[in-house]
Every structure is written in structure tokens, then in C-alpha cells.
Amino acid sequence: MKTARELALERLAAMDPDGARPLSAEQKKELAEIKMKFKAKWAEREIFLQRKMEDLARGGNWQEAEQIQEELRRERISLDREREEAKNQVRKRSE
């Protein structure tokens, strides 16, 4: 008799056959590199835009500071999307 967990895992595997395939050591390494690369990209952009936003706020340019805040949010979404696309390409590749 299978547990509910086992049945759920079987259903998930049936919905995404590639997702059940284990990753090779090389793929794991590439995924870790992608994670670090995008983490560094985000840190660089965040530092740059935070400084810019703080300078604007100190100068009383609240509207421009809010625009930078919005740009920061869009940058995060864009980088997250890029990172996931890169990771999916590695996962889809068969070795």
C-alpha cells in the first residue's frame, strides 16, 4: 500500500517527466555557478541604485528616489527571470 506522499510524488513525476531525472555533477556545478553569478549581479545593481536613491533622497528629490525604488524592483524581477531561464536550460540539457 502506497502512502499519500508516494502517490503525490508519482503524479508530479508524471506531469513533468524531465523533472524526475537526476542532475549530473556537471549540471549541479553549472547551477551553482549561475546562482552565484546572478547573486553578484543583483548585489552590484542593488548597491548602485541604493546609493543613487539615497543621494536623491538627501537632496529632497523624493519623486526621483521613488522612481529609483521602482527601477530596483524591476531589476530584481528581470534578473530573477534571467536566472531561472539559465537554470532551466541547464536542467533540460541531457548529458
C-alpha positions, 0 to 999 in steps of 0.5 A: 500500500502506497502512502499519500506522499508516494502517490503525490510524488508519482503524479508530479513525476508524471506531469513533468517527466524531465523533472524526475531525472537526476542532475549530473555533477556537471549540471549541479556545478553549472547551477551553482555557478549561475546562482552565484553569478546572478547573486553578484549581479543583483548585489552590484545593481542593488548597491548602485541604485541604493546609493543613487536613491539615497543621494536623491533622497538627501537632496529632497528629490523624493519623486526621483528616489521613488522612481529609483525604488521602482527601477530596483524592483524591476531589476530584481524581477528581470534578473530573477527571470534571467536566472531561472531561464539559465537554470532551466536550460541547464536542467533540460540539457541531457548529458 
